[in-house]
C-alpha cells in the first residue's frame, strides 16, 4: 500500500480511523483481480445473481445501525439522516436484485431470418463516489453494475471511506465471489486517475464536482470509456405568489440546509415572486433560526458540521461582512467544522453566491416579476440538476416544470430522489442517469444478433 489515510471526524476535528492508502499499484492489482473474476460472475445465472444481491441487501440491513453511526461520525451528518441514507442503500440493492431476470432484449422482424438484441455486461467498471452521501451514492452505482453482471472497483472519497470499506467486507460475507466488488481508498489524483486511464476498465461512473467531471471526461476519451457523470448543481426553488407560501417557506430550509448544504441537489437559489418576498422571508425565519445544529449522534440534531476546515473556509467566502444577510441561524463553537445556516436576500441572479455552487448552508432569495422571468432566471446557469416549482395553478406548474432546463424537478415539493425513478442532470450537471430502470442501460452494451433462417 502507498501509506495510510487518516480519517477525521468533522464534529471534533480529531482522527477517528486510519486506513490503507491505495495508489496506482493497488488499482492495477484490483483491476486484474476484477478482470479475472468477470467471466465467472457474468455467467452466474440471473436467478443466482438475484439471490446473492438479496443476501447482500439483507446483510447490510443486519448492520443498519452500526453503519448509520459510522456514516454520521465520518460524514458529520445527523444520525436520523444517516439511518435514512443507509435505508435507501438497502432499498437500492433490493430494487436491483430483481434486475438480472429483467434484463430483456427484443426480437425485431427482418427479412429471411430472426433478429435479436441482448444486454451484455461491460466488464470491469470503476466507480468514484463523493464524501457527501458516501454509502448511498455508492449503492446507486454498485447495485446496477453488479446486477448487470459487471465486476466493480469502488473508490470512495478520501474523507469518507469507512462505510465503503465495510461494504466490501459485508459483500464477501454475503457470498459475493472474490474480485467482484473491491474497495480502494486513495486520492483522486492517483487512485481515481489510474482507474480513469486503465485500459481494462470499461466504464467510469463518477459523482462529484463539475470541474473534476470535466477532467474525467477528458481522461476517459483516451480509451473511449463509457462514462456517466453526476456533477454540480445550482438548483432553483421557484415560489409563485399563488402558492401556499407558508408551506413553501417551511420546506425551503430543508432543501438547502439538509446535509449542511453539501448536496448537489440543494435548492439554494430561492426565486420568489416579488409581491410575496417579504412574506416568504418572514415565514421562513423561524424554520432557519430554530434549526438544531449540533452533535451528529444526537437524535435531536437537524444539521451537522461541514466536512472539513477547507470546506468551511470556502463556504465562509460567500458570506463576507457586507453580505445581505436576512436570516442567520446558530451553530456550536469550538472544535469541529461548524457553520451557521444563512439566508441572503435580496440577491441578484448574477451575484457570485447565486451563480457558483457553494456546497454549504447558504441560501439566496432572488425576486422575480412574472412567469417568463422566473423561467429565464432559473435557466441562467451552467447547471441543470434539480429544482422545484410552488404554485396552485396546475397549468403553470406543468408549463414551468417543462420549461426549466433540469433533470429532476418537483411540484409543490422539494423531493428529488427515489430508487425507482431516474436521477441525473442537464447541461454541465452531468451525463447519463442513475437509479430506476434507466441506470441499467449505462452498465450494459446492446448487442444485436441476426440469425439467418433460409
QUIVEN-V589206 format. One record per residue. RES is the residue in one small letter. PHI is phi in whole degrees, -180 to 180 (* if undefined). PSI is psi in whole degrees, 0 to 359 (NA if undefined). OMEGA is omega in whole degrees, -180 to 180 (none if undefined). Layout:
# QUIVEN-V589206
[[RES,PHI,PSI,OMEGA] [RES,PHI,PSI,OMEGA]]
This chain:
# QUIVEN-V589206
[[x,*,160,-175] [x,-94,35,179] [x,111,204,-174] [x,-130,141,172] [x,-99,128,173] [x,-92,124,-178] [x,-101,123,-173] [x,-102,141,176] [x,-88,115,-173] [x,-61,330,-178] [x,-73,343,-178] [x,-124,338,-175] [x,77,7,-178] [x,-99,154,176] [x,-71,126,180] [x,-108,346,180] [x,-165,158,172] [x,-128,129,-176] [x,-131,157,178] [x,-60,138,-178] [x,-100,109,-177] [x,-81,148,176] [x,-132,203,-175] [x,-61,315,-178] [x,-62,320,-180] [x,-68,324,176] [x,-64,314,-179] [x,-60,318,180] [x,-67,319,-180] [x,-65,318,179] [x,-64,321,178] [x,-63,318,178] [x,-65,318,180] [x,-64,318,179] [x,-63,320,179] [x,-67,328,-178] [x,-84,345,-169] [x,-62,313,-174] [x,-59,315,-180] [x,-66,320,180] [x,-68,319,178] [x,-59,324,-175] [x,-88,357,173] [x,-61,134,-177] [x,-63,150,180] [x,-53,319,-179] [x,-64,319,180] [x,-71,323,178] [x,-66,321,175] [x,-59,314,-180] [x,-61,317,-179] [x,-65,322,180] [x,-71,326,173] [x,-65,321,178] [x,-63,322,178] [x,-65,315,178] [x,-60,317,179] [x,-64,322,-180] [x,-68,321,175] [x,-64,317,179] [x,-60,326,179] [x,-66,341,178] [x,-118,26,-174] [x,-53,307,-175] [x,-68,320,180] [x,-64,317,179] [x,-67,322,180] [x,-64,317,-180] [x,-67,322,178] [x,-65,317,179] [x,-65,318,180] [x,-61,316,-179] [x,-70,314,-174] [x,-72,322,-178] [x,-101,353,178] [x,73,26,-177] [x,-101,151,179] [x,-57,142,-176] [x,-60,325,177] [x,-63,319,177] [x,-65,317,-179] [x,-62,319,177] [x,-61,318,179] [x,-64,322,-179] [x,-70,320,176] [x,-65,322,176] [x,-60,320,178] [x,-67,323,177] [x,-61,318,177] [x,-62,313,180] [x,-61,325,-180] [x,-66,316,178] [x,-65,322,179] [x,-68,321,179] [x,-61,312,-177] [x,-79,348,173] [x,-61,332,178] [x,-82,353,-173] [x,-75,322,-175] [x,-55,326,-179] [x,-87,2,-179] [x,-121,13,175] [x,-81,80,-169] [x,-95,146,171] [x,-100,194,-179] [x,-131,156,165] [x,-109,135,-173] [x,-121,126,179] [x,-63,125,176] [x,-140,165,179] [x,-77,141,170] [x,63,29,177] [x,169,193,179] [x,-124,137,178] [x,-117,134,-176] [x,-132,149,172] [x,-119,149,180] [x,-133,147,172] [x,-99,113,-177] [x,-107,141,177] [x,-65,156,-178] [x,-79,323,-176] [x,130,242,178] [x,-96,128,179] [x,-120,141,177] [x,-102,125,-176] [x,-117,122,-176] [x,-119,118,-172] [x,-119,157,-173] [x,-91,181,-177] [x,-93,353,-173] [x,-83,326,176] [x,-135,73,-164] [x,-59,300,-175] [x,-78,327,-180] [x,-61,307,-178] [x,-69,328,173] [x,-59,317,-179] [x,-65,326,179] [x,-60,331,-178] [x,-98,315,-176] [x,-64,315,-173] [x,-62,308,178] [x,-67,328,178] [x,-63,313,178] [x,-67,318,-179] [x,-59,324,-179] [x,-80,353,176] [x,100,15,179] [x,-89,160,168] [x,-100,147,-167] [x,-122,133,164] [x,-114,114,-175] [x,-104,126,175] [x,-113,106,174] [x,-75,167,176] [x,-65,147,179] [x,-58,326,-176] [x,-74,334,-172] [x,-138,63,-177] [x,-91,356,-162] [x,-70,315,-179] [x,-72,330,176] [x,-66,319,177] [x,-61,318,176] [x,-63,325,-180] [x,-60,319,178] [x,-61,315,178] [x,-60,314,-178] [x,-62,320,-179] [x,-64,318,178] [x,-65,318,179] [x,-66,332,179] [x,-80,351,175] [x,111,2,175] [x,-65,138,-178] [x,-64,154,176] [x,-56,138,176] [x,90,347,-177] [x,-77,322,177] [x,-134,113,179] [x,-125,146,-179] [x,-122,130,178] [x,-125,120,177] [x,-97,116,-179] [x,-167,172,-178] [x,-66,149,177] [x,-64,325,-176] [x,-67,328,-179] [x,-106,301,-178] [x,-65,308,179] [x,-66,318,-180] [x,-61,321,179] [x,-68,322,175] [x,-59,319,-178] [x,-66,320,-175] [x,-90,348,-173] [x,-64,128,-177] [x,-68,341,-179] [x,-94,2,174] [x,-95,119,-173] [x,-85,339,-175] [x,-155,147,170] [x,-119,129,170] [x,-115,122,-173] [x,-129,137,168] [x,-123,128,-180] [x,170,205,-175] [x,-74,155,177] [x,-64,323,180] [x,-60,311,179] [x,-67,323,179] [x,-59,322,177] [x,-60,316,180] [x,-64,321,178] [x,-65,318,178] [x,-61,319,178] [x,-64,315,-179] [x,-66,320,-179] [x,-67,335,-179] [x,-64,334,-179] [x,-61,323,179] [x,-113,14,180] [x,52,46,176] [x,-69,148,167] [x,-70,142,-177] [x,-139,135,162] [x,-122,138,-175] [x,-131,122,173] [x,-113,109,-165] [x,-116,209,-171] [x,-74,174,179] [x,-153,158,173] [x,-147,67,-164] [x,-75,148,-180] [x,-97,136,174] [x,-112,100,-169] [x,-96,119,-177] [x,-117,113,178] [x,-87,160,-177] [x,-63,334,-179] [x,-87,4,179] [x,-75,169,168] [x,-77,92,-171] [x,-62,320,179] [x,-60,316,-180] [x,-66,318,180] [x,-65,319,-180] [x,-70,324,178] [x,-69,327,-177] [x,-84,335,-173] [x,-60,317,-179] [x,-59,318,179] [x,-63,331,-179] [x,-77,347,179] [x,-114,318,-171] [x,-94,353,173] [x,-58,139,-176] [x,57,32,-179] [x,57,32,179] [x,77,1,-177] [x,-89,70,-172] [x,-150,124,-179] [x,-66,341,177] [x,-88,358,-175] [x,-53,126,179] [x,-87,71,-170] [x,-86,348,171] [x,-101,104,-180] [x,-97,102,-179] [x,-89,116,-174] [x,-122,132,179] [x,-60,134,-167] [x,-54,325,-176] [x,-68,343,-179] [x,-122,15,-178] [x,-59,309,-177] [x,-64,318,178] [x,-60,317,-179] [x,-64,312,-178] [x,-61,317,-180] [x,-68,326,177] [x,-70,330,-180] [x,-78,331,-171] [x,-51,307,-177] [x,-64,333,-179] [x,-76,335,176] [x,-85,310,-178] [x,-66,335,-180] [x,-92,2,-179] [x,-66,129,-179] [x,-87,111,180] [x,-109,124,-177] [x,179,207,-175] [x,-54,120,180] [x,-58,333,-178] [x,-88,0,176] [x,-87,126,-178] [x,-61,338,-179] [x,-82,347,-176] [x,-69,135,177] [x,-108,338,178] [x,-147,136,179] [x,-102,198,-180] [x,-79,171,168] [x,-74,166,-170] [x,-72,332,-174] [x,-159,167,176] [x,-64,322,179] [x,-63,320,178] [x,-67,320,178] [x,-62,319,178] [x,-64,319,179] [x,-64,314,-180] [x,-63,318,-178] [x,-61,332,-179] [x,-66,342,178] [x,-88,354,-179] [x,-128,68,178] [x,-69,175,-176] [x,-59,330,-178] [x,-96,14,180] [x,-66,147,-179] [x,-79,71,-177] [x,-75,117,178] [x,-95,326,179] [x,-143,137,174] [x,-135,128,175] [x,-84,199,-179] [x,-127,161,179] [x,-152,156,178] [x,-63,159,173] [x,-109,167,178] [x,97,208,-175] [x,-59,149,-180] [x,103,164,-172] [x,-102,67,-172] [x,-86,148,175] [x,-153,126,-178] [x,-74,142,177] [x,-65,142,-174] [x,-135,140,171] [x,-117,123,177] [x,-99,133,-180] [x,-164,144,-12] [x,-80,156,-178] [x,-130,140,174] [x,-82,147,-175] [x,-65,341,179] [x,-99,4,173] [x,-65,153,-177] [x,-57,317,-178] [x,-66,334,179] [x,-91,345,-174] [x,-98,320,-174] [x,-97,151,176] [x,-76,114,-176] [x,-81,321,-177] [x,58,48,178] [x,-163,176,-173] [x,-82,64,180] [x,-130,121,179] [x,-112,147,177] [x,-118,125,175] [x,-95,121,-175] [x,-120,115,-179] [x,-73,151,171] [x,-141,160,-176] [x,-91,310,-172] [x,-145,180,-176] [x,-59,317,-178] [x,-62,318,180] [x,-70,324,178] [x,-60,314,180] [x,-66,317,-179] [x,-61,314,180] [x,-66,318,180] [x,-59,324,-176] [x,-89,355,-177] [x,-83,64,-178] [x,-159,154,176] [x,-75,347,-175] [x,-96,166,176] [x,-168,64,-175] [x,-100,306,-172] [x,-141,193,178] [x,153,173,-180] [x,-145,155,174] [x,-131,127,179] [x,-116,115,179] [x,-166,153,174] [x,-92,355,-178] [x,-90,108,-176] [x,-62,319,178] [x,-63,315,178] [x,-62,318,-179] [x,-54,312,-178] [x,-73,322,178] [x,-59,311,-176] [x,-70,318,178] [x,-59,320,179] [x,-72,329,-175] [x,-82,333,-180] [x,-76,131,-175] [x,-85,84,-177] [x,-152,155,-174] [x,-82,331,-177] [x,-137,121,-179] [x,-140,144,-177] [x,-120,150,178] [x,-112,123,-178] [x,55,38,180] [x,-165,157,174] [x,-115,22,-179] [x,-83,130,-176] [x,-111,325,-160] [x,-125,131,172] [x,-138,147,-177] [x,-60,323,-171] [x,-92,4,-178] [x,-125,151,-175] [x,-71,146,-179] [x,-135,129,177] [x,169,178,-169] [x,-119,163,169] [x,-92,170,172] [x,50,226,-175] [x,-87,18,172] [x,-89,0,171] [x,141,180,180] [x,-135,131,177] [x,91,179,-178] [x,-134,146,173] [x,-114,163,179] [x,67,167,-178] [x,65,182,-179] [x,-68,336,-177] [x,-64,332,-177] [x,-61,326,-177] [x,-61,327,179] [x,-59,329,-177] [x,-80,353,178] [x,-114,16,179] [x,-138,160,168] [x,-107,145,178] [x,-92,117,-180] [x,-106,136,178] [x,-111,130,180] [x,-123,124,175] [x,-107,129,-178] [x,-117,111,180] [x,-73,136,-178] [x,-117,3,179] [x,-116,NA,none]]
